[in-house]
């Protein structure tokens, strides 16, 4: 055997998967060829290094984050059967937790929307009254906007009170 | 409890049991993703998406392969999608080398400096491998999958798996030889 014939067989020789006749030819050649002996040695090193690579660990809290996402998905995905997260199953507690979270989110969004809308509606009316400050008319507009927002928030709260256990 | 038993309970409505599977496979999935995409930044998001897809697809899992093999298939498909969208090989190679350069407590100090140099060179060379080769190396050496399992995960003939694995090892050996880290002549 020559070097060019041995070279493509080096890794298989190291793994011991060559036919015995072929393996003994490689062995005989390597006994007289320093270059191929070195190749075999290097191939052994590569195999050893690959087999002993350190494990990479998932970051702390990764599994919890995944399960949070799983429960969120189970909550919003209507395709999933209700019993998958429903009462009686061990997954029931997280389901309730997330329902409450969803309602709190709705409530917060309502309040936020109201707080953003009020200045937008009221401010132009105030400015229109001129530099002398607030007129009686602008105060009425602001109060009216506030009343509207309050009614909207009360509506959301009432709706949630009827629909579940948010309050 | 086997994976299949856990899957049965999740299908039966015990969503909480899916957490067992996540705990069991979070390290190999995360490790595969880090090595494939070359960074921890995106790896968390991708690994999380792997588990979400598996959860969504659990009802469709027929048990034709082992659960772990199917999981690696989902993992590798997501990594391949990510790599197609974010092809920056130079950056990736550097990050893979960094990701793999964690201290290995199994390294015996007596094995010396030369072996550590060889490890470093193999890591660098791994980072430069084309993803076709990196995939088989990762699944075979890190996840300990058989050729048959790798063939299923990567959707290719077993013979191709074997050929790619040996080519990858040959490339790694050549890179050690050319860097002067090969065996003595």
Interface residues (C-beta under 8 A of the other chain):
Chain A: X8 X10 X11 X12 X34 X35 X37 X38 X39 X40 X41 X42 X43 X44 X45 X46 X47 X49 X50 X51 X52 X53 X54 X55 X56 X57 X58 X59 X62 X63 X65 X66 X67 X69 X70 X71 X73 X74 X77 X81 X83 X84 X85 X86 X88 X89 X90 X91 X94
Chain B: X13 X14 X15 X16 X17 X18 X19 X22 X23 X26 X27 X28 X29 X30 X31 X34 X35 X40 X44 X47 X48 X51 X52 X55 X56 X99 X100 X102 X103 X104 X105 X106 X115 X118 X119 X122 X137 X141 X142 X166 X169 X170 X172 X173 X176 X177 X181 X182 X183 X184 X185
